């Protein structure tokens, strides 16, 4: 079966059609021609890892990692990095189109770089060595090196994991040198500000990535004369700290106990925190700006409507773009439009990306 790869879809596979069938084919590039030797029927498509490349793309490259193709962490490492960024933009553009959304602006792509960036990772201990899950499997594969991680971070992991069992969440700061587990309170450094986090707290995949988000946020704050703000799903207070240090009266909303404790450690009396699951909010006080960095499920219709009633300005950061696109329909119905849009590639060599969107209520008349 000869198949032409039309494009890369959101799961990282190439998609193509032949003989009335749809094929998902990993480790391919747009425009390539492949010969499928065997495939497996899965729901409405056929999946194949057994193929030969008949015509290769000029964007194909030698993978950076010896574990690529076995380890389940990366799926795009065979594609040049500039092409990866174009693919992710195309995936997001197609997502908007599928949902009937046309924007006046295109997403601006921002990346901190491809390799040596990440300082947050979860590993499994496998006979005293770090391991990831294999591709499409619960089995483990030992990892000798991971080019996506900061090199010193990975060396610390290899030295530490010999005394661990099960799966371990690792955190590191390439600026302070702090390493977790082993510390009760780890210091991250973002744009010159120190953020303290506890073991069970969420943080972005890198300090550079967190810095990009903070800088984009403050850019919108300065353009829109913000005096008050609500920070939903505020975690340890990354965004609240930047807002409060600009003299903006900020209220954080968080339910995770360790995050609330870290928030108090980071902000002190600069601002206040409401210890509540933001999804259970029924009302928000009027404010100049709402910052929302929700979990993968996004804001949802009910919370989106509550946000719309409380402000004219919203920063929405989404780690699951389909749910952001779903919620945009609620914001549009309430009179908002997208004024700034950024695609943040904080997970190179994978299909994942984040969206930073600034929404503003349209002026009447």
C-alpha positions as CSV (number, residue, x, y, z in Angstrom):
1,X,0.0,0.0,0.0
2,X,1.5,3.3,-1.1
3,X,0.5,6.3,1.0
4,X,1.3,10.0,0.6
5,X,1.6,11.8,4.0
6,X,-0.7,14.9,3.8
7,X,0.2,16.4,7.1
8,X,1.1,15.8,10.8
9,X,-2.0,15.8,13.1
10,X,-2.3,16.6,16.8
11,X,-1.1,13.3,18.0
12,X,2.2,13.6,16.1
13,X,1.3,11.0,13.5
14,X,1.4,11.6,9.7
15,X,-2.0,11.1,8.1
16,X,-2.6,9.8,4.6
17,X,-5.3,8.0,2.6
18,X,-5.2,5.0,0.2
19,X,-7.8,2.4,-1.0
20,X,-10.5,4.2,0.8
21,X,-8.7,3.9,4.2
22,X,-7.2,6.5,6.6
23,X,-3.7,5.7,7.9
24,X,-2.0,7.2,10.9
25,X,1.7,6.7,10.5
26,X,4.2,7.9,13.1
27,X,7.8,9.1,12.4
28,X,6.8,10.6,9.0
29,X,7.0,14.1,7.5
30,X,4.5,16.0,5.5
31,X,4.9,15.3,1.8
32,X,6.7,12.0,2.2
33,X,5.6,8.9,0.3
34,X,5.7,5.6,2.2
35,X,5.0,2.0,1.5
36,X,3.0,0.3,4.3
37,X,3.9,-3.3,4.9
38,X,1.4,-4.0,7.6
39,X,-1.1,-2.0,9.7
40,X,-3.5,-2.5,12.6
41,X,-7.2,-1.4,12.5
42,X,-8.0,1.0,15.3
43,X,-11.5,2.5,15.4
44,X,-11.9,4.5,12.2
45,X,-8.3,4.4,11.0
46,X,-5.4,2.1,10.4
47,X,-2.1,2.5,12.4
48,X,1.2,1.5,11.0
49,X,4.8,1.5,12.2
50,X,5.8,-1.1,9.6
51,X,6.6,0.9,6.5
52,X,9.4,1.9,4.1
53,X,10.1,5.5,3.1
54,X,9.8,5.7,-0.7
55,X,10.3,9.5,-1.0
56,X,11.8,11.4,2.0
57,X,11.1,15.0,3.0
58,X,14.0,17.5,2.9
59,X,12.9,18.3,6.5
60,X,13.7,14.8,7.7
61,X,16.8,14.7,9.9
62,X,18.7,12.2,12.1
63,X,17.1,12.2,15.5
64,X,19.0,13.8,18.3
65,X,18.5,10.9,20.8
66,X,19.4,7.3,20.5
67,X,16.2,6.3,22.3
68,X,13.9,8.0,19.8
69,X,11.3,5.6,18.4
70,X,11.5,3.4,21.5
71,X,10.9,5.9,24.2
72,X,7.4,7.3,24.3
73,X,8.5,10.9,25.2
74,X,9.2,12.3,21.7
75,X,7.5,11.8,18.4
76,X,8.7,14.6,16.1
77,X,12.5,14.4,16.6
78,X,13.0,13.2,13.1
79,X,11.7,16.5,11.8
80,X,13.9,19.7,11.7
81,X,13.0,22.1,14.5
82,X,11.8,25.0,12.3
83,X,9.5,22.5,10.5
84,X,8.1,21.3,13.8
85,X,7.1,24.9,14.7
86,X,5.4,25.3,11.3
87,X,3.6,22.0,11.9
88,X,2.3,23.1,15.3
89,X,1.0,26.3,13.9
90,X,-0.8,24.4,11.2
91,X,-2.3,22.0,13.7
92,X,-3.7,25.0,15.7
93,X,-4.9,26.8,12.6
94,X,-6.8,23.6,11.6
95,X,-8.3,23.3,15.1
96,X,-9.7,26.8,14.8
97,X,-11.1,26.0,11.3
98,X,-12.7,22.8,12.4
99,X,-14.5,24.8,15.1
100,X,-15.7,27.4,12.7
101,X,-13.5,30.1,14.2
102,X,-11.8,32.8,12.1
103,X,-9.5,35.2,13.8
104,X,-8.1,38.5,12.5
105,X,-4.6,37.6,13.8
106,X,-2.3,34.6,13.5
107,X,-0.5,33.1,16.5
108,X,3.1,34.3,17.0
109,X,5.4,31.4,17.7
110,X,7.8,31.7,20.6
111,X,10.2,29.1,21.8
112,X,13.0,29.1,24.4
113,X,14.9,26.7,22.2
114,X,14.9,23.0,21.4
115,X,17.5,21.2,23.7
116,X,18.9,21.5,27.2
117,X,15.9,23.6,28.4
118,X,13.6,21.5,30.6
119,X,14.1,21.5,34.3
120,X,11.0,19.5,35.3
121,X,10.6,15.8,34.5
122,X,9.0,12.6,35.8
123,X,11.1,9.4,35.6
124,X,10.6,5.8,36.7
125,X,13.3,4.0,38.6
126,X,14.4,0.9,36.6
127,X,17.2,-1.1,38.3
128,X,18.7,2.1,39.6
129,X,18.5,4.0,36.4
130,X,16.1,6.6,35.0
131,X,13.4,5.3,32.6
132,X,10.5,6.5,30.6
133,X,7.5,4.5,29.3
134,X,8.0,2.9,25.9
135,X,5.9,4.2,23.0
136,X,2.3,3.0,23.2
137,X,3.2,0.8,26.1
138,X,3.3,0.6,29.9
139,X,6.7,-1.1,29.7
140,X,9.8,0.9,30.6
141,X,12.9,1.8,28.7
142,X,16.1,2.9,30.5
143,X,17.4,6.3,29.4
144,X,21.1,7.1,29.1
145,X,20.6,10.6,28.0
146,X,17.7,13.1,27.3
147,X,18.8,16.0,25.1
148,X,15.7,18.0,26.0
149,X,16.7,18.2,29.7
150,X,19.3,20.6,31.1
151,X,22.5,18.4,31.1
152,X,23.3,19.1,34.7
153,X,19.7,18.3,35.7
154,X,20.0,14.9,34.1
155,X,23.3,14.2,35.8
156,X,21.6,15.0,39.1
157,X,18.7,12.7,38.3
158,X,21.1,9.8,37.4
159,X,22.9,10.2,40.7
160,X,19.7,10.4,42.7
161,X,17.5,7.8,41.2
162,X,19.7,4.9,42.4
163,X,18.1,5.3,45.8
164,X,14.5,5.7,44.5
165,X,11.6,3.3,43.6
166,X,8.5,3.8,41.5
167,X,8.0,7.1,39.7
168,X,9.6,10.3,40.8
169,X,8.9,13.9,40.0
170,X,12.2,15.9,39.6
171,X,12.6,19.6,39.7
172,X,15.7,21.7,39.2
173,X,16.8,25.3,38.8
174,X,19.7,25.9,36.5
175,X,20.1,29.3,38.2
176,X,19.9,28.5,41.9
177,X,21.1,24.9,41.5
178,X,18.3,23.7,43.8
179,X,17.2,20.1,43.2
180,X,14.1,18.2,44.2
181,X,13.4,15.7,45.7
182,X,15.8,16.3,48.6
183,X,14.6,19.8,49.4
184,X,11.4,20.8,51.1
185,X,11.3,24.2,49.3
186,X,13.0,24.7,45.9
187,X,13.9,28.1,44.5
188,X,13.2,28.8,40.9
189,X,14.4,32.0,39.2
190,X,12.2,33.7,36.6
191,X,13.2,37.0,35.0
192,X,15.2,37.8,38.1
193,X,12.5,37.0,40.6
194,X,12.8,34.0,43.0
195,X,9.8,31.7,43.2
196,X,9.7,29.0,45.9
197,X,7.8,25.8,45.3
198,X,7.1,22.7,47.3
199,X,7.2,19.1,46.1
200,X,3.6,18.8,45.1
201,X,3.3,22.1,43.4
202,X,3.0,22.6,39.6
203,X,5.6,24.7,37.8
204,X,6.3,25.2,34.1
205,X,8.6,22.8,32.3
206,X,11.5,25.4,32.4
207,X,12.4,28.7,34.0
208,X,12.7,30.1,30.5
209,X,9.2,29.1,29.6
210,X,7.8,30.6,32.8
211,X,9.7,33.8,32.0
212,X,8.2,34.0,28.5
213,X,4.7,33.7,30.0
214,X,5.4,36.3,32.7
215,X,6.8,38.8,30.1
216,X,3.8,38.4,27.8
217,X,1.5,38.9,30.8
218,X,3.2,42.1,31.9
219,X,3.2,43.4,28.3
220,X,-0.6,43.2,28.3
221,X,-0.9,44.7,31.7
222,X,1.1,47.7,30.7
223,X,-0.9,48.2,27.5
224,X,-4.3,48.0,29.3
225,X,-3.6,50.1,32.4
226,X,-4.4,47.3,34.8
227,X,-4.9,48.3,38.5
228,X,-6.6,45.1,39.9
229,X,-6.4,41.5,38.9
230,X,-7.7,38.0,39.7
231,X,-5.2,35.1,39.3
232,X,-7.2,31.8,38.8
233,X,-5.4,28.5,39.4
234,X,-2.6,30.7,40.7
235,X,-0.4,27.8,42.0
236,X,2.7,29.0,43.9
237,X,2.0,32.6,42.8
238,X,4.2,33.0,39.7
239,X,2.0,35.5,37.9
240,X,0.7,37.1,41.1
241,X,4.2,38.0,42.1
242,X,4.9,39.9,38.9
243,X,1.5,41.6,39.1
244,X,1.9,42.6,42.8
245,X,5.4,43.9,42.3
246,X,3.9,46.3,39.7
247,X,1.6,47.6,42.4
248,X,-1.5,45.8,41.0
249,X,-4.0,44.7,43.7
250,X,-4.1,41.0,43.0
251,X,-6.2,38.1,44.4
252,X,-5.1,34.5,43.9
253,X,-7.5,31.5,43.7
254,X,-6.1,28.1,44.5
255,X,-7.1,24.9,46.3
256,X,-4.0,22.7,46.4
257,X,-2.6,23.0,50.0
258,X,1.1,23.0,49.1
259,X,0.5,25.5,46.4
260,X,-1.3,27.8,48.8
261,X,1.6,27.5,51.3
262,X,4.1,28.3,48.5
263,X,1.9,31.3,47.5
264,X,2.0,32.6,51.0
265,X,5.8,32.1,51.1
266,X,6.3,34.0,47.8
267,X,3.8,36.8,48.2
268,X,3.6,37.4,52.0
269,X,1.3,40.4,52.6
270,X,1.7,41.7,49.0
271,X,-1.6,40.2,48.0
272,X,-4.3,37.7,49.2
273,X,-5.3,34.2,48.3
274,X,-8.7,32.7,48.3
275,X,-8.4,28.9,49.0
276,X,-11.1,27.6,46.7
277,X,-11.3,25.4,43.7
278,X,-11.8,27.9,40.9
279,X,-14.2,25.5,39.2
280,X,-16.6,26.0,42.2
281,X,-16.7,29.7,41.9
282,X,-20.2,31.2,41.3
283,X,-19.1,34.8,41.2
284,X,-15.9,36.9,40.9
285,X,-15.6,40.5,42.1
286,X,-15.2,43.1,39.3
287,X,-11.6,43.4,38.3
288,X,-9.5,45.0,35.5
289,X,-7.9,41.6,34.5
290,X,-8.4,37.9,35.0
291,X,-5.4,35.6,34.5
292,X,-6.4,32.0,34.0
293,X,-3.9,29.1,33.7
294,X,-6.3,26.2,34.2
295,X,-5.5,22.4,34.1
296,X,-5.9,20.5,30.8
297,X,-9.7,20.6,31.0
298,X,-9.7,24.4,30.5
299,X,-12.1,26.8,32.0
300,X,-15.3,25.3,30.7
301,X,-18.5,27.1,29.9
302,X,-19.6,28.0,33.4
303,X,-16.3,29.4,34.6
304,X,-15.8,31.2,31.3
305,X,-19.1,33.0,31.8
306,X,-18.2,33.9,35.3
307,X,-14.9,35.4,34.1
308,X,-16.8,37.3,31.4
309,X,-19.1,38.9,34.0
310,X,-16.2,40.1,36.1
311,X,-13.8,41.8,33.7
312,X,-13.1,43.3,30.3
313,X,-9.6,41.8,30.0
314,X,-8.6,38.1,30.1
315,X,-5.2,36.3,29.8
316,X,-6.0,32.7,29.1
317,X,-3.1,30.2,29.1
318,X,-3.9,26.8,27.7
319,X,-1.9,23.6,27.9
320,X,-4.7,21.8,26.0
321,X,-5.5,24.0,23.0
322,X,-8.7,22.2,21.9
323,X,-10.3,23.2,25.2
324,X,-9.3,26.8,24.8
325,X,-10.9,26.8,21.3
326,X,-14.0,25.4,22.8
327,X,-14.1,28.1,25.5
328,X,-13.4,30.9,22.9
329,X,-17.0,30.4,21.7
330,X,-18.3,31.4,25.1
331,X,-16.1,34.5,25.2
332,X,-17.1,35.5,21.7
333,X,-20.8,35.1,22.7
334,X,-20.2,37.5,25.6
335,X,-18.6,40.2,23.4
336,X,-14.9,39.4,23.6
337,X,-12.4,39.1,20.8
338,X,-8.8,37.8,20.7
339,X,-6.3,40.7,20.6
340,X,-3.0,38.9,21.1
341,X,-2.2,35.2,20.4
342,X,1.0,33.3,21.0
343,X,1.9,29.7,20.4
344,X,4.5,28.7,23.0
345,X,6.6,25.7,22.1
346,X,7.7,24.6,25.6
347,X,7.8,20.9,24.6
348,X,10.0,20.6,21.5
349,X,10.1,17.2,19.6
350,X,6.6,16.4,20.9
351,X,3.2,17.3,19.5
352,X,2.4,19.4,22.6
353,X,2.3,23.2,22.7
354,X,0.7,25.9,24.8
355,X,-1.4,28.9,23.8
356,X,-1.3,32.3,25.4
357,X,-4.3,34.4,24.4
358,X,-5.3,37.9,25.4
359,X,-9.0,38.5,25.1
360,X,-10.7,41.9,25.4
361,X,-14.3,42.9,25.5
362,X,-15.4,44.8,22.4
363,X,-16.3,48.4,22.9
364,X,-19.9,49.2,22.2
365,X,-20.6,51.5,19.4
